[in-house]
Amino acid sequence: VKVGLGKQLLQKWFLMKLKNNSGTA
C-alpha cells in the first residue's frame, strides 16, 4: 500500500511539474 501511495504521489508531482514547465516555457 505504501509503495502504491508513493507511486501516486510521484505521478501527481510529475504531472504538476510538467504543467508548470509547459506554463512557464
PDB file of N, H, CA, C and O in Angstrom:
ATOM      1  N   VAL A   1       0.845  -1.203   0.000  1.00  0.00           N
ATOM      2  CA  VAL A   1       0.000   0.000   0.000  1.00  0.00           C
ATOM      3  C   VAL A   1       0.875   1.246   0.000  1.00  0.00           C
ATOM      4  O   VAL A   1       0.588   2.215  -0.703  1.00  0.00           O
ATOM      5  N   LYS A   2       1.939   1.216   0.789  1.00  0.00           N
ATOM      6  H   LYS A   2       2.172   0.429   1.359  1.00  0.00           H
ATOM      7  CA  LYS A   2       2.830   2.373   0.878  1.00  0.00           C
ATOM      8  C   LYS A   2       3.482   2.665  -0.472  1.00  0.00           C
ATOM      9  O   LYS A   2       3.602   3.818  -0.886  1.00  0.00           O
ATOM     10  N   VAL A   3       3.899   1.596  -1.146  1.00  0.00           N
ATOM     11  H   VAL A   3       3.801   0.660  -0.809  1.00  0.00           H
ATOM     12  CA  VAL A   3       4.554   1.765  -2.445  1.00  0.00           C
ATOM     13  C   VAL A   3       3.584   2.366  -3.454  1.00  0.00           C
ATOM     14  O   VAL A   3       3.943   3.257  -4.224  1.00  0.00           O
ATOM     15  N   GLY A   4       2.344   1.865  -3.438  1.00  0.00           N
ATOM     16  H   GLY A   4       2.053   1.141  -2.813  1.00  0.00           H
ATOM     17  CA  GLY A   4       1.330   2.374  -4.366  1.00  0.00           C
ATOM     18  C   GLY A   4       1.059   3.847  -4.111  1.00  0.00           C
ATOM     19  O   GLY A   4       0.909   4.634  -5.045  1.00  0.00           O
ATOM     20  N   LEU A   5       0.999   4.213  -2.829  1.00  0.00           N
ATOM     21  H   LEU A   5       1.121   3.574  -2.070  1.00  0.00           H
ATOM     22  CA  LEU A   5       0.732   5.603  -2.464  1.00  0.00           C
ATOM     23  C   LEU A   5       1.867   6.494  -2.944  1.00  0.00           C
ATOM     24  O   LEU A   5       1.637   7.586  -3.463  1.00  0.00           O
ATOM     25  N   GLY A   6       3.100   6.016  -2.765  1.00  0.00           N
ATOM     26  H   GLY A   6       3.287   5.128  -2.343  1.00  0.00           H
ATOM     27  CA  GLY A   6       4.263   6.785  -3.201  1.00  0.00           C
ATOM     28  C   GLY A   6       4.255   6.972  -4.706  1.00  0.00           C
ATOM     29  O   GLY A   6       4.609   8.037  -5.212  1.00  0.00           O
ATOM     30  N   LYS A   7       3.850   5.933  -5.417  1.00  0.00           N
ATOM     31  H   LYS A   7       3.562   5.068  -5.006  1.00  0.00           H
ATOM     32  CA  LYS A   7       3.791   5.994  -6.881  1.00  0.00           C
ATOM     33  C   LYS A   7       2.778   7.042  -7.315  1.00  0.00           C
ATOM     34  O   LYS A   7       3.020   7.808  -8.247  1.00  0.00           O
ATOM     35  N   GLN A   8       1.637   7.067  -6.626  1.00  0.00           N
ATOM     36  H   GLN A   8       1.441   6.444  -5.868  1.00  0.00           H
ATOM     37  CA  GLN A   8       0.575   8.015  -6.956  1.00  0.00           C
ATOM     38  C   GLN A   8       1.061   9.437  -6.698  1.00  0.00           C
ATOM     39  O   GLN A   8       0.814  10.342  -7.495  1.00  0.00           O
ATOM     40  N   LEU A   9       1.755   9.625  -5.575  1.00  0.00           N
ATOM     41  H   LEU A   9       1.956   8.889  -4.928  1.00  0.00           H
ATOM     42  CA  LEU A   9       2.273  10.948  -5.223  1.00  0.00           C
ATOM     43  C   LEU A   9       3.289  11.399  -6.255  1.00  0.00           C
ATOM     44  O   LEU A   9       3.283  12.554  -6.682  1.00  0.00           O
ATOM     45  N   LEU A  10       4.167  10.475  -6.658  1.00  0.00           N
ATOM     46  H   LEU A  10       4.172   9.537  -6.311  1.00  0.00           H
ATOM     47  CA  LEU A  10       5.205  10.796  -7.634  1.00  0.00           C
ATOM     48  C   LEU A  10       4.575  11.187  -8.960  1.00  0.00           C
ATOM     49  O   LEU A  10       5.015  12.133  -9.613  1.00  0.00           O
ATOM     50  N   GLN A  11       3.538  10.449  -9.356  1.00  0.00           N
ATOM     51  H   GLN A  11       3.180   9.681  -8.826  1.00  0.00           H
ATOM     52  CA  GLN A  11       2.845  10.730 -10.622  1.00  0.00           C
ATOM     53  C   GLN A  11       2.208  12.118 -10.572  1.00  0.00           C
ATOM     54  O   GLN A  11       2.276  12.877 -11.538  1.00  0.00           O
ATOM     55  N   LYS A  12       1.586  12.440  -9.428  1.00  0.00           N
ATOM     56  H   LYS A  12       1.531  11.823  -8.643  1.00  0.00           H
ATOM     57  CA  LYS A  12       0.921  13.735  -9.277  1.00  0.00           C
ATOM     58  C   LYS A  12       1.959  14.855  -9.330  1.00  0.00           C
ATOM     59  O   LYS A  12       1.744  15.889  -9.962  1.00  0.00           O
ATOM     60  N   TRP A  13       3.094  14.629  -8.650  1.00  0.00           N
ATOM     61  H   TRP A  13       3.268  13.789  -8.136  1.00  0.00           H
ATOM     62  CA  TRP A  13       4.158  15.625  -8.619  1.00  0.00           C
ATOM     63  C   TRP A  13       4.735  15.822 -10.019  1.00  0.00           C
ATOM     64  O   TRP A  13       5.030  16.947 -10.424  1.00  0.00           O
ATOM     65  N   PHE A  14       4.894  14.717 -10.757  1.00  0.00           N
ATOM     66  H   PHE A  14       4.655  13.803 -10.428  1.00  0.00           H
ATOM     67  CA  PHE A  14       5.442  14.773 -12.110  1.00  0.00           C
ATOM     68  C   PHE A  14       4.514  15.553 -13.032  1.00  0.00           C
ATOM     69  O   PHE A  14       4.962  16.356 -13.850  1.00  0.00           O
ATOM     70  N   LEU A  15       3.213  15.304 -12.888  1.00  0.00           N
ATOM     71  H   LEU A  15       2.849  14.651 -12.224  1.00  0.00           H
ATOM     72  CA  LEU A  15       2.218  15.995 -13.716  1.00  0.00           C
ATOM     73  C   LEU A  15       2.224  17.487 -13.410  1.00  0.00           C
ATOM     74  O   LEU A  15       2.130  18.317 -14.314  1.00  0.00           O
ATOM     75  N   MET A  16       2.334  17.822 -12.121  1.00  0.00           N
ATOM     76  H   MET A  16       2.410  17.148 -11.386  1.00  0.00           H
ATOM     77  CA  MET A  16       2.353  19.226 -11.711  1.00  0.00           C
ATOM     78  C   MET A  16       3.594  19.917 -12.258  1.00  0.00           C
ATOM     79  O   MET A  16       3.534  21.047 -12.742  1.00  0.00           O
ATOM     80  N   LYS A  17       4.731  19.208 -12.170  1.00  0.00           N
ATOM     81  H   LYS A  17       4.780  18.290 -11.777  1.00  0.00           H
ATOM     82  CA  LYS A  17       5.996  19.748 -12.662  1.00  0.00           C
ATOM     83  C   LYS A  17       5.913  19.963 -14.171  1.00  0.00           C
ATOM     84  O   LYS A  17       6.374  20.979 -14.689  1.00  0.00           O
ATOM     85  N   LEU A  18       5.320  18.994 -14.867  1.00  0.00           N
ATOM     86  H   LEU A  18       4.945  18.168 -14.446  1.00  0.00           H
ATOM     87  CA  LEU A  18       5.186  19.071 -16.323  1.00  0.00           C
ATOM     88  C   LEU A  18       4.304  20.263 -16.694  1.00  0.00           C
ATOM     89  O   LEU A  18       4.598  20.998 -17.637  1.00  0.00           O
ATOM     90  N   LYS A  19       3.218  20.443 -15.937  1.00  0.00           N
ATOM     91  H   LYS A  19       2.979  19.847 -15.170  1.00  0.00           H
ATOM     92  CA  LYS A  19       2.285  21.538 -16.204  1.00  0.00           C
ATOM     93  C   LYS A  19       2.980  22.880 -15.966  1.00  0.00           C
ATOM     94  O   LYS A  19       2.804  23.825 -16.735  1.00  0.00           O
ATOM     95  N   ASN A  20       3.772  22.951 -14.894  1.00  0.00           N
ATOM     96  H   ASN A  20       3.916  22.183 -14.269  1.00  0.00           H
ATOM     97  CA  ASN A  20       4.488  24.183 -14.571  1.00  0.00           C
ATOM     98  C   ASN A  20       5.502  24.518 -15.660  1.00  0.00           C
ATOM     99  O   ASN A  20       5.631  25.671 -16.071  1.00  0.00           O
ATOM    100  N   ASN A  21       6.219  23.491 -16.121  1.00  0.00           N
ATOM    101  H   ASN A  21       6.114  22.554 -15.786  1.00  0.00           H
ATOM    102  CA  ASN A  21       7.233  23.689 -17.159  1.00  0.00           C
ATOM    103  C   ASN A  21       6.605  24.203 -18.445  1.00  0.00           C
ATOM    104  O   ASN A  21       7.120  25.126 -19.076  1.00  0.00           O
ATOM    105  N   SER A  22       5.490  23.596 -18.826  1.00  0.00           N
ATOM    106  H   SER A  22       5.071  22.846 -18.314  1.00  0.00           H
ATOM    107  CA  SER A  22       4.817  23.993 -20.067  1.00  0.00           C
ATOM    108  C   SER A  22       4.207  25.379 -19.906  1.00  0.00           C
ATOM    109  O   SER A  22       4.093  26.124 -20.880  1.00  0.00           O
ATOM    110  N   GLY A  23       3.816  25.730 -18.688  1.00  0.00           N
ATOM    111  H   GLY A  23       3.908  25.125 -17.897  1.00  0.00           H
ATOM    112  CA  GLY A  23       3.192  27.025 -18.443  1.00  0.00           C
ATOM    113  C   GLY A  23       4.210  28.149 -18.487  1.00  0.00           C
ATOM    114  O   GLY A  23       3.926  29.232 -18.999  1.00  0.00           O
ATOM    115  N   THR A  24       5.422  27.889 -17.940  1.00  0.00           N
ATOM    116  H   THR A  24       5.652  27.009 -17.524  1.00  0.00           H
ATOM    117  CA  THR A  24       6.449  28.927 -17.896  1.00  0.00           C
ATOM    118  C   THR A  24       7.193  29.018 -19.215  1.00  0.00           C
ATOM    119  O   THR A  24       7.712  30.078 -19.566  1.00  0.00           O
ATOM    120  N   ALA A  25       7.249  27.911 -19.951  1.00  0.00           N
ATOM    121  H   ALA A  25       6.827  27.050 -19.667  1.00  0.00           H
ATOM    122  CA  ALA A  25       8.004  27.883 -21.208  1.00  0.00           C
ATOM    123  C   ALA A  25       7.365  28.783 -22.255  1.00  0.00           C
ATOM    124  O   ALA A  25       7.869  28.881 -23.374  1.00  0.00           O
TER     125      ALA A  25
END
